[in-house]
Structures are given as C-alpha cells and as structure tokens.
C-alpha cells in the first residue's frame, strides 16, 4: 500500500514540471506570470527564474522517487508539498486574485479550498510513501486509483481543461450576464455573512473586469460594501471589501475593460 502512492506523485511532479516550463517558454499572454504562484510572490525580474527553479526541483524529486529509495527524495517530496500548502494559504491571503500556478497557466483560477486540499492530500500521500520498500513505478493498485480519484475531484484545472477541449473562449472573453453573477453572489457563504448589514439586497453599481464581476452595496453605516465574484466554476470565489465614506475620494476611477 505504501508504494502505491509513488506513481501518482511521480506523474504529478513531472506534469507540474512540464507545464511550468511550457508557461515560461511560451509566455503567450503578457503579464500571465503576475497572476501565478509562486511567481506572484517574488519581484518582477525573479518571476521566471522562480518558476523554473520550482519546475527543476519537481523534476529532481520525481527522478529520485523513480530510481531510488534514498530517504532524501522521499522526505524532500513531503517537504515540497507541505511548503506548497503554506504558499497557497499565503497566496490566498495576500493575492486572492492569483492562481496557484501548480500546472502553469492552466492553474490560473484563484486559489480556493480545492487547490489547498489537494496539496494537503499530496503531503499525506508523500508521507505514506516515505517507508515504501521499492522504487517508484512498481504497479497500480486500488489505492492508487482511489488517490487519483480524490485528486481529480480536488483539481480545478480539470474544469479549465474540459473548457479548452470544447474550444470555449478564455474566461475573460466569455459572455456573462450580470444577473447570473448576482445569483452566484447570493448563493455564497460570503453573502450570507454580510447580507443582514446591507440597506438593500440589490446593488446600486456593478461592473466587470476580465473574469470578475463587482457589485457595490450600501451598508447601514453608509459605507460601500464591494463584492467580487469570479465568473467561472460551480462554486466561484467571492471576495468582499468595505470602502468607508472617508476613503471614497481617494479611490481611483475605473473604466470598463473590454476583453
């Protein structure tokens, strides 16, 4: 059972390596790295080197797991996924608009519970593999298939992959009704936590910027409550911020962004 986790870890590490290097090499969308972790957490000139270093580290770990039982690679994999969990939590706190970058630009959706849960599961799988008696690709078992199924459920990249296979336009180019965004907002836990403090259940202003729809409400204290709804996914990310009356004069004026 212990070694059954190794094939999954090796394949995911290799896929992560290839996807990150492809993203750095193509750089198809200007500014893409400014929205992908871990590149988003470092200064601009270091973003590409940071992504390359992460990819090389994953490849070294995958090779070590495949050809040797040396403990350094086993514990290194545990440390890598544990550190990834911390980075995703920090990314969610500091840059809620940024994607995890786990599989390059395909992982551009904002970091959510699924992405964080996946790294937690991978950390556990890596820990189980520490005591595996044989090198990596020893065989496929029911434990392997179960692990793959759990990881598939926790991978938001599959939604994006299915969308691309169907030749759908990128998120920022897809039409999205304001009413649909408002319905997603009102179905969220964020809305339920703050709805009682609002003067009205209907926004007095709304606009769209790329993959986000913003709604502005007035609260009982006269401040503006701004909700941001990510427009893709069955359970979209919803963010909230309160803009006080004293802050409105310092707020920049935004113009509509056309995709």
HELIX and SHEET records of a PDB file:
HELIX    1   1 UNK A    2  UNK A    5  5                                   4    
HELIX    2   2 UNK A    6  UNK A   26  1                                  21    
HELIX    3   3 UNK A   32  UNK A   35  5                                   4    
HELIX    4   4 UNK A   39  UNK A   41  5                                   3    
HELIX    5   5 UNK A   44  UNK A   46  5                                   3    
HELIX    6   6 UNK A   47  UNK A   67  1                                  21    
HELIX    7   7 UNK A   71  UNK A   94  1                                  24    
HELIX    8   8 UNK A  104  UNK A  107  5                                   4    
HELIX    9   9 UNK A  113  UNK A  129  1                                  17    
HELIX   10  10 UNK A  142  UNK A  153  1                                  12    
HELIX   11  11 UNK A  157  UNK A  165  1                                   9    
HELIX   12  12 UNK A  171  UNK A  173  5                                   3    
HELIX   13  13 UNK A  178  UNK A  186  1                                   9    
HELIX   14  14 UNK A  189  UNK A  194  1                                   6    
HELIX   15  15 UNK A  195  UNK A  197  5                                   3    
HELIX   16  16 UNK A  245  UNK A  250  5                                   6    
SHEET    1   A 4 UNK A 205  UNK A 209  0                                        
SHEET    2   A 4 UNK A 212  UNK A 218 -1                                        
SHEET    3   A 4 UNK A 224  UNK A 230 -1                                        
SHEET    4   A 4 UNK A 238  UNK A 243 -1                                        
END                                                                             
